[in-house]
Amino acid sequence: MVDTVENARTTPDAAQPWSDLGLKADEYAQIRTLLGRRPTGAELAMYSVMWSEHCSYKSSKLHLKRFSALPQVTPRGPLLAGIGDNAGAVDIGQGYAVTFKAESHNHPSYVEPYQGAATGVGGIVRDIMAMGARPIACMDSLRFGPLDAPDTQRVLPGIVAGVGGYGNCLGLPNIGGELGFDASYYGNPLVNALCVGVMRHEDLHFAKATGEGNQVILFGAATGADGIGGASVLASETFEADGPGKRPSVQVGDPFMEKLLIECTLELFHAGVVTALQDFGAAGISCATSELASAGDGGMHCELDLVPLRDPTMTPEEILMSESQERMMAVVEPGDVERFMDICKKWEVQATIIGEVTEDDRLVIDWHGETIVDVDPKTVAHDSPTYDRPQRRPEWLDRVNADHANNLPRAEDGQELADALLKVLGSPNIADKSWVTDQYDRFVRGNSVLAQPEDAGMIRIDEQTNLGVALATDANGRYAYLNPYLGAQLALCESYRNVAASGAEPVAITDCLNFGSPEDPEVMWQFVEAIKGLVDGCTALGVPVTGGNVSFYNQTDGANIMPTPLVGMLGVIDDVRQRLAQGFSQPGDAIVLLGITKQELGGSAWEDVLFDHHLGGLPPFPDFDAERKLAGLLRGAAAGGVLSSAHDLSEGGLAVALVESCLRNGLGATVRLPGELDACAQLFSETPARVLVSLPARGFEDFASDCAAAGVPLARIGEVSEASAVEVQGLFSVTLDELREAWSRPIPAAMQAV
């Protein structure tokens, strides 16, 4: 028998599985208070998924308010959309707006690697569509356990295939991202996906159900039993090493359906027949109905039995909780319904009227003529509990910070330094990632200007004017482990610098904050410190936070991942023909190091690789003033055609940047270490606000004057050569063949056994 609202009123003591659905006792009591009765089974299903950590942000929203206090303006003008919308939207000039966002799909990708990763891409693409934009590119940031670990051998190939398979089928280039390995991610990989879309200003749309009598239309794929409570529940619990006996099923993606849905949705917007649009992500129909209704000026009435089903045996609760993919919900004026349906039919996209907007403030859902949901939608979508969870600085942190990497023994002679370089190059976190990126189509659609392994991805927006955008994603869990405040700022600085090194102007960020259990006071302290770091860093750099994602409960058997705040930076370049690439391109060019190198080896790749994953001391210290000056210099030099190449210094320091710049185009280099620090520190320190550039030797004096005017220190350290080697004068020379072999071997060798 279906549990109706009337039945709920007359049976207040009926037992309900609130605990099995992830609700706490006080949360269940709060729901009863809000309703003035016990919830029906359907209402309980809605509240359980919408009040999950993944959907409600109940442990984080108190602290995320700090982002909203930032000025909602970019260097290019006010934000067009920001926190609280499906995705952030930025004015990039010439009447164009770009919308972008990052989200996590960590837990589903562990359970079912291919589909978990694929549907993560699909979900973030629909967020971009819901704003009225055409998706134009994707990026992904992936973290795994040790490269040679059995679980990594299981999840890495499937996740990479899922990201590539879904994005390739959609015809979206994957232009950048990251791939990292650490023991803390064993059993809990991170899959963070970013999508960017473009539209004209007038095409921007928001998800608000307005207009009494307007029709509510579900269009796209039919609803199935896959993904019932999937991401919403999976992302709100921790894992055991052997896995719980029962988990929600992971969604199954159909990229070809999503491709039709993209084209259909864009034509619907172009035809002017959509009043509001909401994608179906975590929490499915529960999310789409409650969020549309709560954001609008009225209520909503829906007939749940009208929802097209792939499985006719599904219960109302299952239909409401299903996270089946490739679905959207639109609000359409009655006079536009026929045209709406015609467009859907043209694209062979199923569309069904399931309800209408009402004048009251209620969300009412019927099942075969009986009311099974009657709620204030705001209590479902926005009035979830808000937890101010305890925070505690870890007692172990002082001990870790005291065990400083700067105190570790240094290589002194040339051979030791050459061996150290080869070991760092051959470590999984530094090694060539093309085994992964070659599975992605980076150039489909023909507007990819830069893509991996470049510092930033770049997409042409306008083919006549060559207006473009650049994007970079960066995170460093080792830095954040040592100091989450500084670690978040260093991720921000690196993404800012990567975009600047492409010649673009950094303008705004999205974030994806990956942490352990919020019920652990030490994790909450890390989380809050990271937010404080980002707020202070964004204030210093003058870039707003447009939105993002929080992923908690990333732990296995009580062991938390390293705090991993990811920053996705958007930049704007007025002419993509002025872009900068990272590889040396002309023998005889001067090699110049911009910025100052300090004794900063805490959290470095050198420390990790040479000392058996040692992690101690403090990470490098950000210098926001230096970053801004450096970015301005690079933008001007790119526009003036001064530089031949630019490559930021980050993991592995000068040594890795130098080798990567050589290997990109097969050119050698002869350099002299310029500073007073020991050779090991000069080669491997990870001091931020540094970029390695090359330029024609005849232009060096003018460029040096520009650097002086901009307040950017520089040192001319060598020349690009035709010799097939990297020579550090007075210390060592290593052939490009030897360097390439060390750099390119690790990941393919590990994956051969899979």
DAFENNOR-V598301 format. One record per residue. N is the residue number from 1. RES is the residue in one letter. PHI is phi in whole degrees, 0 to 359 (none if undefined). Layout:
# DAFENNOR-V598301
N;RES;PHI
N;RES;PHI
This chain:
# DAFENNOR-V598301
1;M;none
2;V;287
3;D;276
4;T;269
5;V;298
6;E;295
7;N;296
8;A;296
9;R;291
10;T;267
11;T;231
12;P;295
13;D;260
14;A;298
15;A;292
16;Q;225
17;P;276
18;W;297
19;S;292
20;D;297
21;L;270
22;G;92
23;L;274
24;K;272
25;A;301
26;D;290
27;E;291
28;Y;298
29;A;297
30;Q;295
31;I;298
32;R;298
33;T;293
34;L;299
35;L;274
36;G;74
37;R;190
38;R;284
39;P;285
40;T;288
41;G;300
42;A;291
43;E;295
44;L;299
45;A;298
46;M;297
47;Y;297
48;S;296
49;V;281
50;M;285
51;W;264
52;S;294
53;E;303
54;H;297
55;C;266
56;S;264
57;Y;57
58;K;294
59;S;267
60;S;241
61;K;295
62;L;301
63;H;272
64;L;292
65;K;301
66;R;300
67;F;294
68;S;295
69;A;283
70;L;292
71;P;303
72;Q;271
73;V;216
74;T;255
75;P;301
76;R;256
77;G;131
78;P;298
79;L;297
80;L;271
81;A;205
82;G;209
83;I;303
84;G;103
85;D;268
86;N;301
87;A;200
88;G;284
89;A;227
90;V;234
91;D;286
92;I;250
93;G;98
94;Q;59
95;G;82
96;Y;265
97;A;236
98;V;244
99;T;244
100;F;208
101;K;195
102;A;240
103;E;217
104;S;256
105;H;219
106;N;288
107;H;295
108;P;302
109;S;286
110;Y;283
111;V;292
112;E;222
113;P;307
114;Y;295
115;Q;291
116;G;300
117;A;288
118;A;300
119;T;285
120;G;296
121;V;296
122;G;300
123;G;294
124;I;289
125;V;296
126;R;291
127;D;300
128;I;292
129;M;302
130;A;296
131;M;276
132;G;97
133;A;259
134;R;271
135;P;298
136;I;235
137;A;193
138;C;233
139;M;219
140;D;216
141;S;236
142;L;240
143;R;228
144;F;226
145;G;292
146;P;309
147;L;303
148;D;267
149;A;282
150;P;304
151;D;292
152;T;296
153;Q;298
154;R;278
155;V;273
156;L;298
157;P;300
158;G;293
159;I;294
160;V;298
161;A;296
162;G;292
163;V;299
164;G;291
165;G;298
166;Y;291
167;G;296
168;N;297
169;C;293
170;L;285
171;G;76
172;L;251
173;P;291
174;N;259
175;I;257
176;G;173
177;G;145
178;E;215
179;L;218
180;G;223
181;F;224
182;D;196
183;A;301
184;S;292
185;Y;267
186;Y;293
187;G;82
188;N;208
189;P;294
190;L;251
191;V;234
192;N;251
193;A;245
194;L;236
195;C;227
196;V;232
197;G;225
198;V;229
199;M;202
200;R;278
201;H;307
202;E;290
203;D;269
204;L;294
205;H;232
206;F;234
207;A;270
208;K;223
209;A;279
210;T;235
211;G;90
212;E;304
213;G;90
214;N;296
215;Q;272
216;V;258
217;I;240
218;L;266
219;F;222
220;G;118
221;A;287
222;A;288
223;T;272
224;G;235
225;A;277
226;D;288
227;G;75
228;I;291
229;G;67
230;G;305
231;A;297
232;S;297
233;V;270
234;L;303
235;A;280
236;S;243
237;E;213
238;T;265
239;F;256
240;E;260
241;A;301
242;D;270
243;G;83
244;P;294
245;G;291
246;K;222
247;R;228
248;P;302
249;S;285
250;V;278
251;Q;298
252;V;248
253;G;266
254;D;227
255;P;296
256;F;290
257;M;294
258;E;295
259;K;298
260;L;298
261;L;296
262;I;300
263;E;295
264;C;297
265;T;297
266;L;296
267;E;290
268;L;298
269;F;298
270;H;299
271;A;283
272;G;72
273;V;253
274;V;242
275;T;273
276;A;207
277;L;217
278;Q;223
279;D;278
280;F;260
281;G;242
282;A;300
283;A;81
284;G;53
285;I;298
286;S;304
287;C;287
288;A;299
289;T;290
290;S;291
291;E;288
292;L;298
293;A;291
294;S;291
295;A;275
296;G;267
297;D;251
298;G;209
299;G;246
300;M;207
301;H;237
302;C;230
303;E;252
304;L;294
305;D;288
306;L;275
307;V;294
308;P;296
309;L;242
310;R;275
311;D;233
312;P;292
313;T;271
314;M;295
315;T;277
316;P;304
317;E;298
318;E;294
319;I;297
320;L;291
321;M;267
322;S;298
323;E;249
324;S;308
325;Q;273
326;E;58
327;R;233
328;M;223
329;M;233
330;A;240
331;V;252
332;V;227
333;E;294
334;P;307
335;G;290
336;D;257
337;V;297
338;E;298
339;R;296
340;F;303
341;M;294
342;D;296
343;I;294
344;C;298
345;K;296
346;K;303
347;W;267
348;E;57
349;V;251
350;Q;294
351;A;222
352;T;220
353;I;286
354;I;240
355;G;176
356;E;207
357;V;281
358;T;245
359;E;280
360;D;275
361;D;247
362;R;249
363;L;256
364;V;242
365;I;234
366;D;252
367;W;225
368;H;51
369;G;86
370;E;244
371;T;280
372;I;247
373;V;222
374;D;213
375;V;224
376;D;282
377;P;299
378;K;295
379;T;290
380;V;277
381;A;273
382;H;228
383;D;261
384;S;294
385;P;302
386;T;243
387;Y;255
388;D;259
389;R;288
390;P;299
391;Q;236
392;R;210
393;R;295
394;P;300
395;E;294
396;W;284
397;L;293
398;D;299
399;R;296
400;V;294
401;N;294
402;A;284
403;D;274
404;H;282
405;A;296
406;N;296
407;N;269
408;L;287
409;P;295
410;R;254
411;A;293
412;E;243
413;D;271
414;G;301
415;Q;295
416;E;298
417;L;292
418;A;296
419;D;297
420;A;297
421;L;299
422;L;296
423;K;293
424;V;295
425;L;300
426;G;272
427;S;278
428;P;304
429;N;286
430;I;259
431;A;300
432;D;306
433;K;257
434;S;293
435;W;303
436;V;278
437;T;290
438;D;291
439;Q;275
440;Y;255
441;D;276
442;R;266
443;F;233
444;V;301
445;R;82
446;G;79
447;N;246
448;S;284
449;V;260
450;L;227
451;A;208
452;Q;311
453;P;267
454;E;294
455;D;298
456;A;221
457;G;274
458;M;220
459;I;234
460;R;285
461;I;265
462;D;236
463;E;285
464;Q;276
465;T;265
466;N;68
467;L;300
468;G;212
469;V;230
470;A;240
471;L;221
472;A;217
473;T;240
474;D;213
475;A;203
476;N;214
477;G;296
478;R;295
479;Y;299
480;A;293
481;Y;296
482;L;288
483;N;197
484;P;296
485;Y;296
486;L;289
487;G;299
488;A;294
489;Q;293
490;L;291
491;A;297
492;L;299
493;C;296
494;E;293
495;S;295
496;Y;300
497;R;291
498;N;297
499;V;294
500;A;297
501;A;292
502;S;274
503;G;99
504;A;265
505;E;264
506;P;294
507;V;231
508;A;193
509;I;233
510;T;241
511;D;225
512;C;222
513;L;261
514;N;256
515;F;219
516;G;283
517;S;283
518;P;290
519;E;279
520;D;266
521;P;304
522;E;291
523;V;293
524;M;297
525;W;296
526;Q;301
527;F;298
528;V;294
529;E;298
530;A;296
531;I;296
532;K;302
533;G;298
534;L;292
535;V;299
536;D;294
537;G;293
538;C;295
539;T;298
540;A;293
541;L;272
542;G;76
543;V;237
544;P;273
545;V;266
546;T;269
547;G;144
548;G;161
549;N;205
550;V;242
551;S;239
552;F;257
553;Y;62
554;N;274
555;Q;208
556;T;228
557;D;53
558;G;80
559;A;266
560;N;280
561;I;295
562;M;297
563;P;303
564;T;226
565;P;282
566;L;265
567;V;241
568;G;253
569;M;256
570;L;256
571;G;234
572;V;238
573;I;232
574;D;289
575;D;213
576;V;294
577;R;291
578;Q;265
579;R;299
580;L;247
581;A;254
582;Q;275
583;G;273
584;F;301
585;S;232
586;Q;215
587;P;304
588;G;94
589;D;297
590;A;283
591;I;257
592;V;232
593;L;260
594;L;262
595;G;103
596;I;251
597;T;266
598;K;241
599;Q;281
600;E;228
601;L;244
602;G;295
603;G;75
604;S;282
605;A;296
606;W;303
607;E;297
608;D;296
609;V;278
610;L;279
611;F;230
612;D;51
613;H;65
614;H;301
615;L;216
616;G;201
617;G;85
618;L;242
619;P;287
620;P;301
621;F;259
622;P;295
623;D;224
624;F;291
625;D;297
626;A;294
627;E;297
628;R;294
629;K;297
630;L;296
631;A;297
632;G;296
633;L;299
634;L;296
635;R;297
636;G;293
637;A;293
638;A;294
639;A;296
640;G;273
641;G;68
642;V;283
643;L;260
644;S;268
645;S;200
646;A;207
647;H;217
648;D;291
649;L;259
650;S;215
651;E;299
652;G;88
653;G;64
654;L;299
655;A;300
656;V;289
657;A;300
658;L;296
659;V;295
660;E;297
661;S;294
662;C;286
663;L;294
664;R;305
665;N;237
666;G;72
667;L;252
668;G;268
669;A;206
670;T;239
671;V;227
672;R;234
673;L;288
674;P;266
675;G;260
676;E;269
677;L;293
678;D;296
679;A;300
680;C;298
681;A;294
682;Q;296
683;L;281
684;F;243
685;S;301
686;E;247
687;T;308
688;P;283
689;A;58
690;R;227
691;V;219
692;L;262
693;V;234
694;S;230
695;L;199
696;P;304
697;A;303
698;R;293
699;G;262
700;F;295
701;E;297
702;D;296
703;F;294
704;A;299
705;S;294
706;D;298
707;C;296
708;A;297
709;A;294
710;A;275
711;G;77
712;V;250
713;P;296
714;L;215
715;A;217
716;R;280
717;I;251
718;G;170
719;E;221
720;V;285
721;S;229
722;E;276
723;A;294
724;S;272
725;A;202
726;V;252
727;E;247
728;V;256
729;Q;302
730;G;82
731;L;232
732;F;196
733;S;220
734;V;233
735;T;290
736;L;297
737;D;298
738;E;292
739;L;295
740;R;294
741;E;298
742;A;296
743;W;284
744;S;267
745;R;281
746;P;302
747;I;288
748;P;301
749;A;296
750;A;290
751;M;275
752;Q;297
753;A;277
754;V;280
